[in-house]
Amino acid sequence: MRLLFFSSMKGSPWGGSEELWAAAAALAVSEGHDVAACVFDWPGEPHAKLAALAKLGIHILRRPLKRTRVLDIFRDPAWLREINVFAPHAVCLSQGGAYEAAGRKSVHPFVRRILATGLPLINVVQYNDDDDDLRPAARSLAIAINHHAATNAFVAKRNIAQAERALRASVPRARVLRNPVNLRDASPLHWPATDSPAQFAVVARLQAATKGHDLLIHALSAPRWQSRDWHLTFFGEGPDAQTFKAQAASAGLASRITFAGHAADIRDIWSSRHILILPSRAEGTPLAMVEAMLLARPCIVTDVGGCADWVRDGVEGWVAPSPAAAEVGAALERAWSAREHWPRLAAAARDRALALHDPHPARTLLDLLLAAPGTT
């Protein structure tokens, strides 16, 4: 069967939103299917993950970051002609947000082709929030995508409700679909040998608009935290790195907050750290949280996306009711006052993650795609 994985994600050459479709594409090739992936054409060498997919035999179809508007008026863009030549039997549309394809005009020719031909579709949504202000045309197209799709898969239950509010319409055939984790070994780690200093970590892109590192820095700048024995490490890279470093320095926390950059070995992070903190303003279901919980580490999270589905306050960690510095600070206080119970919450976090985690999400997605009505 010829299967097409189409990513509408444009924020960067690769991201966590790409891992699910990429894993499903690799699995499909291994089972003898003819597979193509259509992605944006970023300048420079292809991202390592794309290069690895190409080596497996996946056809990588690249489309420009900017539309060639004049040519597109008179003929299909080159990348769409390549898709037509490939002639997929079914499509997985992977969206970073619920309305990317509907709101991105460069994708419209492909979406309209799917709707016009009845091509079987699985729609995967990796992220959503309550701030989407959709124009009527985009709302109408997003609703059409949802109604055409054999499955509308979201990474968190809350994201489904958020989409329905923004669209002012129900999302049919909606379900939760888990993402793969970046762990070859998901066995639990021993609790760190020492509890002093308390070792906190944030594993997330350094971006204030979604990940909220600034809220955490503000909360930790409160006078009561000056006399406590703790250290915080930020793992990740992103556009607000220098802003966060300046904020930490201004708050007198430069010696207590380390910016460690990207870390490839997740187990190494948690071998010596106690608690994950995600002061996010918006999320789907963050993989960093799932990975930490699988490795037996409690989490401090905000009640956005799917975080509160995984972490219950005082059970597997602590939940700030909203992404505000005061609420994050209050969750930190509850965690600090329960320091002697951290190992118990760590074990509960592991149990919760095992109960909710799909160990084979690529298999789940591929099975949905192969079973979509109309596939041949």
N, C-alpha and C positions, 0 to 999 in steps of 0.2 A: 504494500500500500504506500502511496506517496503522501507524506505528511509534511505540512508547513507550520513552522513556529514563527510567529510574527510578533516582534517586540515593538511597542510604541514608546518605550522609555528613552528619554532624550537628555536627562540630566547629566549623564556622564557615560564614558565608554562601557562601563560595567557597574553593576550594583547588586545588592542582595536580591532585588526583584527578578534578576535574570537566572538565578541558580535553579529554580524549579523547572522552567521550560528547558534549560540546557541539560539538566539531568535526564528529563524525559526524552529529549531528542537523542542523547547518547544511548539510552536504553533501547529506543526504537531502532536505531542503526544496528545495535548488537543483535536484534531479533530479525534482521533482514529487511526492514522497511527502507524505502527510499526517502530521505529526509532533507529538507531545506530549512534555512533560518534566514529571515529577513530582518536586518538591523540597520541602524543609522551608520553612515560611513564617516567615522571620525578621522581626522588627519593623523598622519604618522603610521607607525606599525600597528597591525591589528592587536587588540587586547589579547593577552596570553590565553584567556579562556576561549575566545573565538578561534584562535589559532589551533588550540587543542581540539575543538569541535571539527574544524576543517580536516585535521589529520585523521579523524575517525571516518571521514567520507561524507560529512554533512556539507551540502552546498550552501555557502554563505552568500546571500544576496544583499548587496549594500545599496541603500538609498541615501541621497544627499541630505545633509542637515538643513539646507535651505532649498526651497522649491525653485525650479526654473519656470517661473510663472508663464512666460510667453509660450514656451513650447507645450506646457501642460494644457493650454487652452485647445490646441489643435490635435494633440495625440496623447495616448497614455504615456506616462513617464517610463524610462527604460527599465526601472526596477519592477514595475507592474507587468511590463511585457515579459520579463524574465519569469515572473510568477506564472503568467499565462502559459508560457512554454513548459514550465515544470508541471502544470496542471494538477494541483494537489487534489486528493480525494477528501481531505479534511484539514481544518486549520485550528491551531491553538493561538488565540489572540492574548498575548500577555501584556497587561497594562500596569504601569506603575501606579496610576490612579484610576478611579472608576470612569472618568470621562475623558481620558487622554485621547483615545481614538476619535471620539465625537468632537472634541474641541480642537483637534490638530488638523488643519485643512489639508496638509500634505498627505494624510492617511485616508482622507475621504474617498478618493477613487477606488482604493482597495475595499473599504467597508461597503461602498455601494455595489461593487462587483459581487461581494459575498451575499448581500441581501437580494440582489437581482437574480443570481444563479441558484440560490438555495444551498450553497456550499455548507456542509456540516461544520459547526463551529463550537469550540469550547472557549469560553471567555473567562480569563483568570485576572482577578483584580488584587493587586498587592498592597494597596494603601487607599485610605479615604479619610476625609475629615468633614467637619460641618461648615467650612468656610467657602465651599464652592458656590459661585454665583454664575449659574449657567444661563447663557442666552437661549431663547426659545428654540432656535435651530439646532443647537448642540444638544439640548435636552431631548428634543424629538429624535435625533439620531442615536443618542445613548439608549433611549427606550427601545428603539428598533433593534439595536444590537442585542440588548437583553432578551427581547422577545424571540429573536431568531436563534439564540444560542441554545444548544442542547443542555448545557450546564453553565450557570454563572457561579464561578468559584471565587470565594473571598477568603482571606487568611484570618478573618476574625468576624464573629457574629455581629459585633457592633458596626462594622463597616457595611454590612448589608442594610441595616436600619438607616445608617447615614446616607447611603445611596438612595434609598426609597424616599427619604425626606427631601433630598436635593432634586430628585426627579419628579417628586409628587406622584409617584406611581410605584406599584409593587414590582419587585424583581422576581420574575418567575424562575422556577427550577434553581433556586439559590442554595448553596451549601458552603460549608467551611472546608477548605483544603489546606493542609499543613505544608510548610516549606521544609526542604532538606536542611540539616544542620552541618556545620563545618567541623565534624568530629569523626575521625576514623575509629576512635576508641571512646565510647560513651559510658564507660564504667565510672562509678563514683570515685572522686578523689578523697584522700584522707583530709581531715580538718588540719589546717596549718598548725605547726608545732607550737607557735606562740600566739597569744592574743594581744600582744602589745609590741608595737602600736597596732591599732585596728587598721587593717588594710582594705580600703575601698577602691573600686575600679568602675569606670565608665567605659564601656566598649561601644562606640557609636561614632558616626561621622561628626566632625567638628562643625556643626551648623546650628546656630541658635534658633532659627525659624522652626525647626522640627524637633531637634534633640534636646534643647533647653539647658545646655551646660551652664549658661549664665545664671539660671535659677539656682543651681546647686552651689556655685561659687558664692552667690549672694547669701544663701542660707548658712554656709559654713563660715562666713565672715562675722557672724554674730559673736558677741563677746564670750558667751559660754563655751564656744568651741576652741577658744584660744588656749585654755588650760587642759584640754583633753588630748590624749595620746592617739593620734590618728595620722594616716597618710592616704592621699588620693592619687590615683594614676588615671590619666586620660589615655585610652588606646584609640587610635584612629587618626584620620587626616580629614581636612576639609577647609572650606573658605574662611571660617571664623577662628582659625587657630591663633593668629596674632591678637585678635580682639580678646580672646579668652586669656591668653598669657598676660596681656596688659591689665585685664580685670583682676586676675589673681595677684599680680604684683601690687596693684593699687590697694587691694584688700589686705595686704601683708601676708599673703599665703603662697608666695613664690617658692618658698622652701618646703612647703607641705603638699604641693600639687606638682606632679611630674607629667610632662607631655611625652609619651613614649612612642607616638607614631603608630604605624600599622604593625600588628602582631599576627603572624601567620599561625602560630601554635596556641590554640585556645586553651589546651590543657596546661601549658606553661603559665599562662596568665593566672589560672585559678589554683595552681599548686601552692601559691604563697599569698593568696588574697582571700578575704572573708566574705565580702558582700558586693554584689553588683548594684549600682545605682543608675537608674535611667530616668532622669527628670524631664521626660519627653513632653513636648507640646502636642505632638500628633504621632501616631504609629499605625501600622497594621498589626502584626504580631511580631515583635522584634526577635530575631534569631539569637541575638546576644543573650536575651533573657532565657530562652529555651535551653541554650547551650550551658549557661551557668547553672540552671536548675538540674539538668541532667547530670552535671558533674558535682551536684550536691552543694550548691551555694544559694543562700537566701537572697532575695532581691528587694530593693526599694524602688518602686515604680510609681508613675502617675496613672490615674484612671483614664487612659486614652486607648483607643484601638482595642486590641485583645488582651492587654496587660492584666486587667482584673479578672479575666477568665482563668488565668494561670496562677496568679498570686492573690491570696486572700490575706487581708490585713491581720497580722499576728499569728498566721498559720505557716505560710511559706515565705513570708517576708512582710513588707509593710507597703501600704498603698496611700499615696497622696490623692485626695478626692479630685483635685484639679491641678493643672500645671501652673502653679503660682509659688513664688519663693516662700511665702509663709506656710503653705500647705506642705511643700517639700521639707521645710525646716521642721514642721511638726512630725512628719513621718520619720525623719532622722532622729528626733528626740525619742520617739517610741522605740526605735531600734536600739538606740544607745542605752536606754533604761532596761533593756532586755538582753544585755550582753551575755549573761550566763546561759541564756537559752538559745544562742545562735547555733550551736551544733544540732540541737533538736529541730530547729526550723530548717537547717540544711538538709537533714534526712527527709523532712516533710516535702521540701522543694523537689528533691529527687523523685519521691513517690508520685507527686502531682504531675511532674513532667512525663514520667513513664505512662501515666494514665491517659494523658492528652496527646502525646507525641505520636505521629505516624512515622514508623521507622523506614517506610518505603514510599515516600510521597511521589517519586517519579513514576513508580509502578501504578499508583492511584491515578495520576494524571493521564498516563498513556492509556490505561484501560478506559477512562472516560472518553478519550479521543477516539479510540478504536470502536467503541460501542455507540458513538453518536449516531442518531437516526440518519440514514441516507448514505453512510459510508459503504463503500463497495470493496 
